Amino acid sequence: MIVPLLFLALAADYPQATITNGTVTAKLMLPGGSYQGTRFDWAGIISSLQWQGHEFFGQWNPSNDPKLHDAITGPVEEFLSNDAGLGYDDVKPGEAFLRIGVGAIRKPEEKAFRRFATYEIVDAGKRTLRSGKNWIEFGHQASAAGYSYDYRKTIRLEKSGFVIEHTLKNTGKKPIDTQVYNHNFFMLDGATIGPDTVVRFPWQPQPDKPFANGGEVRGNEIHYQKELPAGPSVAADLRGFGANDASIENHKAGVGVHIVGDQPLTKLYFWSIRTVACPEPYVRIQAAPGKEAKWRIRYELYKIAK
């Protein structure tokens, strides 16, 4: 089991919670602590997930800056409407738009939305937290630009994995139409991404450009000809996608994770560096005023022969 000592020291400085069912144990960083950026949803940040002596998450990014857009761990999610925040195109500079899971954000003078920037938070909204031994629910309410929502995210541990359940209720006057994806920052025992890593789909991925740095498609799998050094990536939009289904394995670690979402894919981006290999499944979420949308992702952990 490999747990980055640097991140354990960092985690001790921020509010966190632990849930367990006796076989799976998850440590979560609570909203507004270890991550204060404006890209990802603040709820459900898992810093450690342990099962049968194996670790599935950890600090993949060497930076500890809470304001950095991706200094974050675990199965984190980003919401995008027209490739921007919700209501971004409806407001003038100085006014606020929404980043779902973050709050009301001030729009500055700029030519276009900067997805990886950290904006000023005008109103972080209202947050609630409920938990039991093997589950935790994060609530968030926020409003801006005529949009308003009540968002609930629940992480529930299972015998050999976990489920993320989402409910987004539209409490405003404008319809909510957004895409959301999970970045899936899995670190399988901290193993380096290379020839021991396999990413598998139930359909044949078709990268929109040739993979660089030794990445290649073999049938319905992505493989690596060599270990990735620090810096270079293997990344592309994957076309030809079918079911919202992917697996990540590391044969040196001897474990894998099977990811299945209950909503159809609208896009599948794949991104990997030396520390992580991330299938990023995008789904479309719509909720008319007074209505709610629900979706879930199941993660099944499993062992493989080394």
C-alpha positions in Angstrom: 0.0 0.0 0.0 1.4 3.4 -1.0 0.1 6.6 0.5 2.0 9.7 -0.3 3.4 11.0 3.0 3.4 14.6 1.7 -0.3 14.5 1.2 -1.0 12.9 4.5 0.8 15.8 6.2 -1.2 18.2 4.1 -4.5 16.5 4.8 -4.0 16.9 8.5 -4.2 20.7 8.1 -7.6 20.6 6.5 -11.1 19.4 7.6 -11.8 15.9 6.5 -14.1 12.9 7.2 -13.7 9.1 7.1 -16.3 6.5 6.2 -15.9 2.7 6.1 -17.9 -0.4 5.7 -15.3 -2.7 7.1 -13.8 -3.6 3.7 -13.5 -0.2 2.0 -12.3 2.9 3.8 -12.5 6.4 2.3 -11.0 9.6 3.6 -12.6 12.8 2.2 -11.5 16.4 2.2 -14.4 18.6 3.1 -15.5 21.6 1.0 -13.5 24.8 1.2 -10.5 23.3 2.8 -7.8 21.5 0.8 -9.3 22.7 -2.5 -10.6 26.3 -3.0 -10.3 26.6 -6.8 -13.2 27.4 -9.1 -13.0 24.6 -11.6 -14.1 21.5 -9.8 -17.1 20.7 -7.6 -15.9 21.0 -4.0 -17.9 18.0 -2.8 -16.7 14.4 -2.7 -12.9 14.9 -2.8 -11.4 11.5 -1.8 -7.8 11.7 -0.7 -7.5 8.0 0.1 -9.5 4.9 -0.7 -8.3 1.6 0.6 -9.5 -1.9 -0.1 -7.8 -5.2 0.6 -4.4 -3.6 1.3 -4.4 -1.4 -1.8 -4.6 2.4 -2.2 -6.7 3.8 -5.1 -6.1 7.6 -4.7 -3.4 10.0 -3.6 -1.7 13.2 -4.5 -1.0 13.0 -8.2 -0.2 16.7 -8.6 3.0 17.9 -6.8 1.4 21.2 -6.0 -0.4 21.7 -2.7 -1.8 25.2 -3.6 -5.6 25.1 -2.6 -6.3 27.8 -5.2 -4.8 25.9 -8.1 -7.4 24.6 -10.5 -6.3 21.0 -10.4 -4.5 20.6 -7.0 -7.2 18.1 -6.0 -7.6 14.3 -5.6 -10.1 11.6 -6.2 -13.1 11.3 -8.5 -13.7 15.0 -8.9 -16.3 16.6 -11.3 -16.5 19.8 -13.4 -19.7 21.3 -14.8 -19.6 23.2 -18.1 -22.4 25.0 -19.9 -21.4 26.1 -23.5 -17.8 25.4 -22.3 -18.2 28.0 -19.5 -19.8 28.5 -16.2 -23.6 28.5 -15.9 -24.9 31.9 -16.9 -21.4 33.2 -18.0 -22.7 34.4 -21.3 -25.8 36.1 -19.7 -23.9 38.5 -17.5 -21.7 41.6 -17.8 -18.2 42.0 -16.3 -18.6 42.6 -12.6 -21.7 40.5 -12.4 -21.9 36.9 -11.1 -22.4 33.6 -12.9 -22.5 30.1 -11.4 -20.0 27.2 -11.2 -22.1 24.3 -10.0 -20.6 22.8 -6.9 -18.5 26.0 -6.2 -20.9 29.0 -6.0 -21.4 32.5 -7.5 -18.3 33.7 -9.4 -17.6 37.3 -10.5 -17.1 37.7 -14.2 -14.0 39.9 -14.9 -13.1 41.8 -18.0 -11.9 39.1 -20.4 -12.3 38.0 -24.0 -13.5 34.5 -23.1 -14.1 32.1 -20.2 -10.8 30.7 -18.8 -11.6 27.2 -17.7 -8.4 26.7 -15.7 -8.4 30.1 -14.1 -9.3 30.6 -10.4 -12.0 33.4 -10.3 -13.2 35.5 -7.4 -16.0 33.8 -5.5 -18.7 36.3 -4.7 -21.0 34.0 -2.7 -20.0 30.4 -1.8 -23.6 29.5 -1.2 -25.0 27.3 1.6 -23.5 23.9 2.3 -24.8 21.0 4.4 -23.2 17.7 5.4 -24.8 14.5 6.6 -23.1 11.2 7.1 -23.4 7.6 8.4 -20.8 5.0 8.9 -20.5 4.0 5.3 -21.9 7.0 3.5 -21.6 10.8 3.3 -23.9 13.4 1.6 -22.8 16.9 0.6 -25.5 19.5 0.0 -25.0 22.8 -1.8 -27.4 25.7 -2.6 -26.3 28.6 -4.8 -27.8 31.3 -7.0 -26.6 33.8 -9.7 -27.6 35.2 -13.1 -31.2 34.0 -12.7 -30.1 30.4 -12.0 -30.5 28.7 -8.7 -30.1 25.1 -7.6 -30.1 22.6 -4.7 -27.4 20.0 -5.4 -26.8 16.8 -3.4 -23.9 14.4 -3.9 -23.8 11.2 -1.9 -20.8 8.8 -1.8 -21.9 5.3 -0.6 -19.5 2.5 0.0 -20.2 -1.0 -1.3 -18.5 -4.4 -0.6 -15.8 -3.9 -3.2 -16.2 -0.3 -4.3 -18.4 2.8 -4.1 -21.2 4.7 -5.8 -21.6 8.4 -6.4 -25.2 9.5 -6.5 -26.2 13.0 -7.7 -29.4 15.0 -7.5 -29.6 18.5 -9.0 -32.9 20.4 -8.4 -33.5 23.5 -10.3 -34.9 26.1 -7.8 -34.5 29.1 -10.2 -36.4 30.6 -13.1 -34.1 29.5 -16.0 -33.7 26.0 -17.3 -30.4 24.3 -16.4 -28.6 22.6 -19.3 -25.0 21.5 -18.5 -22.4 18.9 -19.1 -20.6 17.2 -16.3 -17.6 14.9 -16.3 -15.6 13.0 -13.7 -11.8 13.4 -14.0 -11.2 10.0 -12.2 -7.8 10.8 -10.7 -7.1 7.1 -9.8 -3.6 6.2 -8.5 -3.4 2.4 -8.2 -0.9 1.9 -5.4 0.9 5.0 -6.7 2.3 3.0 -9.6 3.8 4.9 -12.5 1.8 5.0 -15.8 3.6 2.8 -18.3 3.5 -0.8 -19.8 1.8 -2.1 -16.7 -1.1 0.2 -17.2 -4.2 -0.8 -19.3 -7.3 1.3 -19.9 -10.2 -0.7 -21.4 -13.5 0.1 -23.0 -16.4 -2.1 -24.3 -15.9 -0.3 -27.7 -12.9 0.6 -29.8 -11.5 4.0 -28.9 -10.6 6.2 -31.9 -8.3 9.1 -30.8 -9.0 12.4 -32.7 -5.2 12.6 -33.1 -2.3 10.1 -32.8 -1.2 9.5 -29.3 2.2 10.8 -28.4 4.8 9.6 -26.0 4.3 5.9 -26.5 0.6 5.6 -26.1 -1.3 3.3 -28.5 -4.7 1.7 -29.1 -4.8 -2.1 -29.2 -8.3 -3.2 -30.0 -10.6 -1.8 -27.3 -7.6 -0.9 -25.0 -5.1 1.9 -24.5 -1.5 0.7 -23.8 1.8 2.4 -23.1 5.1 1.3 -24.8 7.2 2.9 -22.0 6.9 4.6 -18.6 5.8 8.2 -19.0 8.5 10.7 -17.7 7.5 13.7 -15.7 5.8 16.3 -17.9 4.7 14.6 -21.2 1.1 13.4 -21.6 -0.9 10.8 -23.6 -4.2 12.5 -24.4 -6.9 12.8 -27.0 -10.7 13.1 -27.5 -11.9 9.5 -28.1 -14.5 9.0 -30.8 -16.5 6.0 -31.6 -17.7 5.7 -28.0 -20.6 3.6 -26.9 -21.5 2.6 -23.4 -20.5 4.8 -20.4 -18.1 2.1 -19.2 -14.3 2.1 -18.7 -11.7 0.1 -16.7 -8.3 1.2 -15.4 -5.8 -1.5 -14.5 -2.2 -1.6 -13.3 -0.7 -5.1 -13.5 2.3 -4.3 -11.2 -0.1 -3.2 -8.5 -2.4 -6.1 -9.3 -5.6 -4.1 -9.1 -8.1 -2.3 -11.3 -11.3 -0.3 -11.2 -14.4 -0.6 -13.4 -16.3 2.6 -13.9 -20.0 2.6 -15.1 -22.2 5.6 -15.4 -26.0 5.4 -15.8 -26.2 8.3 -18.4 -25.3 8.1 -22.1 -21.9 9.7 -23.0 -21.8 13.0 -24.9 -18.0 13.0 -25.0 -15.1 11.0 -23.8 -11.7 12.7 -23.2 -8.7 10.7 -22.2 -5.7 12.3 -20.4 -2.8 10.7 -18.7 0.6 11.7 -17.3 3.2 9.9 -15.3 1.0 9.7 -12.1 -2.5 9.1 -13.5 -4.5 7.7 -16.5 -7.9 9.3 -16.6 -10.9 8.5 -18.8 -13.2 11.5 -18.5 -16.8 10.6 -19.4 -19.0 13.6 -20.2 -22.8 13.4 -19.7 -25.6 16.0 -20.3 -27.7 17.1 -17.3 -31.0 19.0 -17.8 -33.5 20.3 -15.3 -36.4 22.6 -16.0 -37.4 25.1 -13.3 -38.9 23.1 -10.3 -37.6 19.8 -11.7 -34.6 17.7 -10.7 -32.1 15.5 -12.5 -30.5 12.4 -11.0 -27.5 10.4 -12.2 -25.0 8.0 -10.7 -21.6 6.4 -11.2 -20.6 3.0 -9.9 -16.9 2.1 -9.2 -16.1 -1.6 -8.8 -12.6 -2.4 -7.4 -11.0 -5.8 -8.4 -7.8 -7.7 -8.3 -5.9 -9.0 -11.3 -3.0 -11.4 -11.6 0.4 -9.7 -11.5 
